[in-house]
Amino acid sequence: MFAVVQDEQLAKRIAEKKSLALRERALKGLHSKHMSLEDLYGHMKEGRIKELKLVIKVDVQGSLEALEQSLEQIGSEKIKLRVIHGGVGSISESDMMLAVASDAIVIGFHVKPDDRANALAEKEGVDVRFYNIIYEAVSDIQKAMEGLLEPTMKEVFMGRTEIRQIFQSSKVGSIGGGVVKKGKLVRNYPIRVLRNNIVVHQGRLASLKRFKEDVREVQEGYDCGVVVEGFKDLKEADVIESYRIDKVAAKFV
């Protein structure tokens, strides 16, 4: 079974009501761990959950429609899937607040959280999943429902760099001059390029320099020059995120 909350105002009212309840619980010391896909099957077996709530944010409207249509195909009699909010654009703080209040899992398709949303997710332990392929998102949810979820690949944030200037080179194309705003930029780790919090490219760095010297990494607060492998459309104000992938064993409670 599958349901979608169409009215965004209704979704916000639900969040406001549940936020009040959460505050009361926190004051009483009753704060509990939020739902994750790894927990889903165990909770289903114990009869503790009848509905899996999702908050979905995507890059374009067509992606949202395609993802919701695909999710409609995997509902079961044991558990209902319910999209309590779906929208286009980066994952915002209000999206995360709704997930916290409703004990929902957040799915980002070609989009990422803004800084405030990311901080809230870390503080509250919200399960936020990022996908570039619809099939992979649907497959993870279906496997979780069947107790077959394999070890997950957990993304660990390493650093964020803001591009301030663009230089053109006849040899390498676009060279971005920027400053590491948080963490560190690591040459050999995967990166993504964000434009207005929308993912426009994923890959690796072809070059990372401090002044004219090739370096392995650049720490927070320092300037750097970057060339993104296979991407010639780098622009001023783009953000480059560096991350690593860790394997985490699936746990069924």
FENMO-V261613 format. One record per residue. N is the residue number from 1. RES is the residue in one small letter. SS is DSSP state (H for helix, E for strand, - for the rest). Layout:
N_RES_SS / N_RES_SS
//
This chain:
1_m_- / 2_f_E / 3_a_E / 4_v_E / 5_v_- / 6_q_- / 7_d_- / 8_e_H / 9_q_H / 10_l_H / 11_a_H / 12_k_H / 13_r_H / 14_i_H / 15_a_H / 16_e_H / 17_k_H / 18_k_H / 19_s_H / 20_l_H / 21_a_H / 22_l_H / 23_r_H / 24_e_H / 25_r_H / 26_a_H / 27_l_H / 28_k_- / 29_g_- / 30_l_- / 31_h_- / 32_s_- / 33_k_- / 34_h_- / 35_m_- / 36_s_- / 37_l_H / 38_e_H / 39_d_H / 40_l_H / 41_y_H / 42_g_H / 43_h_H / 44_m_H / 45_k_H / 46_e_- / 47_g_- / 48_r_- / 49_i_- / 50_k_- / 51_e_E / 52_l_E / 53_k_E / 54_l_E / 55_v_E / 56_i_E / 57_k_E / 58_v_E / 59_d_- / 60_v_- / 61_q_H / 62_g_H / 63_s_H / 64_l_H / 65_e_H / 66_a_H / 67_l_H / 68_e_H / 69_q_H / 70_s_H / 71_l_H / 72_e_H / 73_q_H / 74_i_H / 75_g_- / 76_s_- / 77_e_- / 78_k_- / 79_i_- / 80_k_E / 81_l_E / 82_r_E / 83_v_E / 84_i_E / 85_h_E / 86_g_E / 87_g_E / 88_v_E / 89_g_- / 90_s_- / 91_i_E / 92_s_- / 93_e_H / 94_s_H / 95_d_H / 96_m_H / 97_m_H / 98_l_H / 99_a_H / 100_v_H / 101_a_H / 102_s_H / 103_d_- / 104_a_- / 105_i_E / 106_v_E / 107_i_E / 108_g_E / 109_f_E / 110_h_- / 111_v_E / 112_k_- / 113_p_E / 114_d_- / 115_d_H / 116_r_H / 117_a_H / 118_n_H / 119_a_H / 120_l_H / 121_a_H / 122_e_H / 123_k_H / 124_e_H / 125_g_- / 126_v_- / 127_d_- / 128_v_E / 129_r_E / 130_f_E / 131_y_E / 132_n_- / 133_i_- / 134_i_H / 135_y_H / 136_e_H / 137_a_H / 138_v_H / 139_s_H / 140_d_H / 141_i_H / 142_q_H / 143_k_H / 144_a_H / 145_m_H / 146_e_H / 147_g_- / 148_l_- / 149_l_- / 150_e_- / 151_p_- / 152_t_E / 153_m_E / 154_k_E / 155_e_E / 156_v_E / 157_f_E / 158_m_E / 159_g_E / 160_r_E / 161_t_E / 162_e_E / 163_i_E / 164_r_E / 165_q_E / 166_i_E / 167_f_E / 168_q_E / 169_s_E / 170_s_- / 171_k_- / 172_v_- / 173_g_E / 174_s_E / 175_i_E / 176_g_E / 177_g_E / 178_g_E / 179_v_E / 180_v_E / 181_k_E / 182_k_E / 183_g_E / 184_k_E / 185_l_E / 186_v_E / 187_r_- / 188_n_- / 189_y_- / 190_p_E / 191_i_E / 192_r_E / 193_v_E / 194_l_E / 195_r_E / 196_n_- / 197_n_- / 198_i_E / 199_v_E / 200_v_E / 201_h_E / 202_q_E / 203_g_E / 204_r_- / 205_l_E / 206_a_E / 207_s_E / 208_l_E / 209_k_E / 210_r_E / 211_f_- / 212_k_- / 213_e_E / 214_d_E / 215_v_- / 216_r_- / 217_e_E / 218_v_E / 219_q_E / 220_e_- / 221_g_- / 222_y_- / 223_d_E / 224_c_E / 225_g_E / 226_v_E / 227_v_E / 228_v_E / 229_e_- / 230_g_- / 231_f_- / 232_k_- / 233_d_- / 234_l_- / 235_k_- / 236_e_- / 237_a_- / 238_d_- / 239_v_E / 240_i_E / 241_e_E / 242_s_E / 243_y_E / 244_r_E / 245_i_E / 246_d_E / 247_k_E / 248_v_E / 249_a_- / 250_a_- / 251_k_- / 252_f_- / 253_v_-
//
